[in-house]
Amino acid sequence: MPPKTATPAPPPAFLYDPTNPFIVQSDRSILVEVDNPRYAEARDALAPFAELEKSPEHIHTYRISNLSLWNAAAAGFTAEQMVEVLQRYTKFPIPPTLPADIAETVSRYGRVRLERIDADTLRLVCADKPLLVELSRQKKVKEFLGEKLDETSFAINPAHRGVLKQALITVGYPAEDLAGYTEGASLPITLREVAASGLPFRIRDYQREAADVFYAGGDVRGGSGVIVLPCGAGKTIVGIAAMALLQKTTLVLTTSITAVKQWRREIIDKSSLTEAEVKEYTGETKDIGPVTVATYQILTYRPDKTEAFPHFGLFEQQDWGLIVYDEVHLLPAPVFRVTAQIQARRRLGLTATLIREDGREGDVFSLIGPKKYDVPWRELETKGWIASASCTEIRVALPDDPTRMAYAVADHRAKYRIASENEAKDEMVAELLNRYHDQRVIVIGQYLTQLRRLSERFDLPIITGATASAEREDLYNKFRSGEVRHLVLSKVGNFAIDLPDANVLIQVSGTFGSRQEEAQRLGRILRPKSSGSGDAHFYTLVTRDTRELDFAHHRQMFLTEQGYAYVILDEKDVFRG
């Protein structure tokens, strides 16, 4: 009797389609055709597990990194779902090794777990015995391991919880932290239905969902992680909703005194907490209460580089049940160090972008937590939660000698500054201010000399880092009320400033190729407008044929990821228009 032959495997559900936008390569890069009719839907499907690397006019390059896969896995995506996206949009067959590579990398998240034995001891658990032996021999890992409890676990000192997670992610096995949290002191909090200001308040569906995903019903799988939402989408409300779910004392860390006052104002306005219960801890005021809002700057202040950070004690001043890290992509390095020591506290990171200019995204993942929730910017725009935005790059020439000659002989850094401060941009600012004379316009830039020049020429109020806090608040309030319609801001305007009716932003200079800065600046004008007009206009002025143009392309990559396209105009086109 002849042997039975094996039944042929069914063909894969997705083969490929030459009209699709993806070219998937074995090095984990994906080339995406921008002009393809399916580009927008394909980009949105790819974004949760890949990172944009290059964005020239016609072909964008994405990269699937280990960290992008682990963040996607933590947010609930499976390897099968990721491979299905690649198969659905690929132009050619995907490399045969790639599905297995993605599946293996995704499977590394959670292969190693941290669990609690008792109040004084944790354990590192791995059911894969050979893998645990291999990890225990890694130089970066073994110094944080205690005694071997059995063939699948080691005892861990709770003080090593954070640094061990950092070590494990560097060797390619991010730990799932199930060790739980200290409860923290109780604090009754409810959300208002009518804000203290008298306006109706209703939390949006995505804000509630983000807070619920973070909380996870109080389970140990919740309580730490990062929520990614666009500027203007109400990340502060997500933080307040998480506080209401936990009912615990809370420490909020944010970027500036202006942001501290905004957080305090919103907490008191939208929740049952009173002014006496919400305190500020800054360079100006150092009060501590059941809810305390502090700046990163005060925490990282020290009189001398050789001394300790005197304000780190704030982390132990209360029995905090939650620590909120606002704009977590800006978290200073010293705060990472103290965060590694307080892993028993619940931690919520809020940001518009996981991109860090210092490359420490892995530390955010291991110490604050993985990405738990995000929503594409264009999806919120479509639903009317953030304003519709048009982005325009205007290219301006350098004036003839002596400016061009000074540029020609300058070193790299000086070239960038000369191009950024190009006085020919002033005429373009004049044209745009005239065009939008009756609208709320922010002129923002990097260099104070340039900004003061513009402020003086157009008789506009200016806010810089040297502007006193009371004067800043006064000018912001005048801008909100319409008494001041045009405002010049330095880098202090990048973050956590609530100017909901601003609808035109003119960027005259930026911080080299900072993608996070581009995201934050666009966010200044994305809040829905009380006037009912949903349109926002983002102009960036760039000097043609200079280094500034190269850096501008890099900054724009973040907006490309989010589905925004730049219209590129020559200065002559603007004056003709």
Secondary structure, DSSP 8 states (H G I E B T S, - for coil): ------------S----TTSSEEE-TTSEEEEETTSTTHHHHHHHHGGG-EEEE--SSEEEEE--HHHHHHHHHTT--HHHHHHHHHHHBSS---TTHHHHHHHHHHHTTTSEEEEEETTEEEEE-S-HHHHHHHHT-HHHHTT---EEETTEEEE-GGGHHHHHHHHHHTT---EE-S------B----B-SB-TTSSB----HHHHHHHHHHHGGG-TTSSEEEEE--TTS-HHHHHHHHHHHHTB-EEEEES-HHHHHHHHHHHHHHBS--GGGEEEESSS-B---SEEEEEHHHHT--SSTTS--GGGGGGGTS--SEEEETTGGG--HHHHHHHHT-TTSEEEEEES----TTS-HHHIIIII--EEEE--HHHHHHTTSS-EEEEEEEEE---TTTHHHHHHHS-HHHHHHHHHT-TTHHHHHHHHHHHTTTS-EEEE-S-HHHHHHHHHHHT--EE-TTS-HHHHHHHHHHHHHTS--EEEE-GGGGSS---TT--EEEE---STT-HHHHHHHHHTT-S--TTS--EEEEEEEEETTSHHHHHHHHHTHHHHHTT--EEEEEHHHHHH-
